[in-house]
Amino acid sequence: MNLEELNKIAGAMVAPGRGILAADESSGTIKKRFDAIGVDSTPTSRRDYREFLFRSTEAMAKHISGVILYDETIRQEAADGTPLVKIIEKAGSLPGIKVDKGTKPLSFCPGEVITEGLDGLRERLVEYRELGAKFAKWRAVIDIGIGPVPSYTCIRSNAHALARYAALCQDEGIVPIVEPEVLMDGDHDIDRCYQVTEMVLKLQFEELYFQRVALEGMVLKPNMIVPGQKSAKRASVEEVAEKTVRVLKSCVPASVPGIAFLSGGQSDEEATAHLDAINKLGPLPWHVTFSYGRALQAAPQKAWSGKAENVAAAQRAFGHRAKMNGLAALGQWKADLERKAA
Ligand code: 13P
């Protein structure tokens, strides 16, 4: 393992004012997003959509440090025959790849899931590295339910799989994004989210230690500490920021170069405001930025709606979200910047 190289890549992924575009929706998930805007999901429409995101030159160069791709996309070529990976690299951004194979029911734990994909992973990593991937992502899903959910079995099993994945990535020269996502579905309050996330992160770093993962060569992708979407008790931006920073400080060693949050179903502006408020509580021991899917793509998807004549407007919408989140990653965002652009 070349830890210096891994650390350099991890540092670039969380460089000040830049963050990650999660464009690794599986074919099933992107179909859902396209259905919502009335677009047929085909390999070509998926390519056209992602191509114009990656060709948003200014947004990519200034604010997007890396792009997480899906297996189909890392192999695709733009309409003019240029591999999409080359377009990302030319924009000054790093190509990455989602390598987990999604979730399956976890035996004896009703309602809970385990992320699969370890079998054959080393061979797949070698191929992805040849295709240009500098980093990878594996997402575990922890649901907060009633009674024993999440179970210790679910948290421990997922943390173990994530650590096995992270070790394999580092062994093959690829920086792992470790993503143990505590979902914001449900009616639990913010303190329950805190309590579950704390346990998830404590067990995660224990498993990473047992698998001999070098923390300097990884990026953590956690959820923020927020109330469940159906909770009647809402939380202010300041409370979310304060509780998120507190749990991270108590669980994430300072040797981790960066933390890049998922948006997880927060609105575009909420995800930005929260990230900004978190950074305003700095200096923090790590670079703290975004690795957003929905919170970066909802606006351009709506603006595009599958029409070639809307591409420029969709690129502007994407550029705007990338810029707002870039500022939030520096703790320099202001709500009136959103209104000015509207
Ligand atoms: P969201 O920001 O839409 O949660 O997506 C990020 C991601 O990559 C989830 O795995």
Residues whose N, C-alpha, C, O or C-beta is under 5 A from the ligand:
A	BS01	13P	A22 R139 L262 S263 G264 G265 S291 Y292 G293 R294 A295
